[in-house]
């Protein structure tokens, strides 16, 4: 079982989450009553939606993690699942996302922009062939 499969299976047991079709159309997703939470785009990459306020609150700590990509202006973080600790981080952030959505839901009528996969903001390996 891959790390992404393991994380998805664990999230499927959470009572506040349900399986969903990702709005971007790629992979699998989980959502809450307030909207989409996570898109599993591959066996390693997951986009997680947080509120703007939650991203600002955690930004300094999140930027220090090599497993996370933050895209300015996006409500989505991209996580690379390379180790069991990355799954633990994902589960913690999903919990924070649920709490943030319940405490400060997005403004009525505000459209949530597409996930980072649609922005081409995933993890890209640098070509180091010339070094």
Residue pairs with C-beta under 8 A, 6 or more apart in sequence:
1 9
2 43
2 44
2 81
3 43
3 44
3 81
3 82
3 83
3 84
3 86
3 87
4 40
4 42
4 43
4 44
4 45
4 46
4 81
5 43
6 87
7 40
7 46
7 81
7 87
7 90
7 91
8 28
8 30
8 40
10 87
10 91
11 17
11 30
11 38
11 91
11 94
12 19
12 30
14 94
16 32
16 33
16 98
17 30
17 31
17 32
17 37
17 94
17 98
18 30
18 31
18 32
19 28
19 29
19 30
20 29
20 30
20 31
20 36
21 29
22 28
22 29
22 36
22 39
22 41
22 115
23 29
23 36
23 114
23 115
24 39
24 114
24 115
24 117
24 118
26 39
26 41
26 117
27 39
27 40
27 41
27 42
27 117
28 39
28 40
29 36
29 37
29 38
29 39
29 40
30 36
30 37
30 38
30 94
31 37
32 98
32 101
34 101
34 102
34 105
34 106
35 49
35 101
35 106
35 112
36 49
36 112
36 115
37 48
37 49
37 94
37 97
37 98
37 101
38 46
38 47
38 48
38 49
38 90
38 94
38 97
39 46
39 47
39 115
39 117
40 46
41 47
41 117
41 122
43 81
44 80
44 81
44 82
44 123
45 78
45 79
45 80
45 81
45 117
45 122
45 123
46 78
46 79
46 81
46 90
47 76
47 77
47 78
47 79
47 115
47 116
47 117
48 76
48 77
48 78
48 79
48 90
48 93
48 94
48 97
49 75
49 76
49 97
49 112
49 115
50 58
50 75
50 76
50 77
50 93
50 96
50 97
50 100
51 75
51 97
51 100
51 101
51 104
51 106
52 75
53 100
53 104
54 96
54 97
54 100
55 62
55 70
55 75
55 77
58 96
59 70
62 68
62 70
62 77
63 70
65 89
66 80
67 79
67 80
67 81
67 82
67 86
67 89
68 77
68 78
68 79
68 80
68 89
69 77
69 78
69 80
69 116
69 121
69 122
69 123
70 77
71 78
71 116
71 119
71 121
73 113
74 113
74 116
74 119
74 121
75 112
75 113
76 113
76 115
76 116
77 93
77 116
78 116
78 117
78 121
78 122
78 123
79 86
79 89
79 90
79 93
80 86
80 123
81 87
81 90
106 112
116 122
